[in-house]
Amino acid sequence: MKNMLWLLVYLFLCTEIAIVALLVLPLPKRVRRLVLRLLATGSQFLHLAKFINYISLSLFFGMIESLTDAYRVQLKLSEQTAANGLLSNAVSFEVHTLKQRQFRSQRNFYLASFSLTLLFVISKLFELTSRINVLESQLETKFTSGTSSEQPSDLGPTSSNQDQHSKKTPDKAKSKELKSFKPTTESKKIV
């Protein structure tokens, strides 16, 4: 039963690695937005957050359990080697079995700790990628609102089109404004 649980931890770690790869790879905007929508779609995200809290708690307890198991095995191993200076075949087999248990408990500790670490990395990467996505959409809306006011006219500067012609001159100011675009206070909370 224990081996099955640690197999699930290993599969969870592989899934986390795939999610980190999706968040880190330089993907096109549409694909990145699709990934973000898949990871955080409203109420599903809240259920996923609760599930992740339970998983992180169980991974923490798994780390503690594997550490205590490794410590117990190390004590038994040191007792075996201290009690028997010369190793017979039976003692050698016990020592080999203890070393095997020690290796498994250390492996399980590393699996749980890497999984727990990647949970924190995924949360920060998701947060940063979401903020980048919001800033890019704000910039696009600001840019499209600035260019949508421009309407070309083939009639030339007549009295009805003079207002439109006067709107074209502040375009340089709008382009300077876009270049010096500063994010809102909500998007400044990156740290």
Number of C-alpha atoms within 10 A of each C-alpha: 6 7 10 9 11 18 14 12 19 17 13 16 21 13 13 19 16 12 17 18 12 15 18 14 9 10 12 9 11 9 12 19 15 12 15 18 13 12 14 16 11 10 9 11 14 12 11 14 14 11 12 14 13 12 17 19 13 14 20 16 13 20 21 15 15 20 18 14 18 23 15 14 20 16 12 16 19 12 11 17 14 10 10 11 8 10 13 10 9 9 14 15 12 15 18 13 14 20 17 13 16 21 14 17 21 18 15 23 24 15 21 26 19 15 25 21 13 17 20 12 14 18 13 12 16 19 14 15 17 17 17 14 16 14 17 14 12 15 16 13 12 15 15 11 11 15 14 8 12 13 11 11 10 7 8 11 13 10 9 10 15 12 11 17 18 11 13 16 10 11 15 10 10 16 14 11 14 15 9 9 12 12 14 10 7 8 12 11 9 9 4
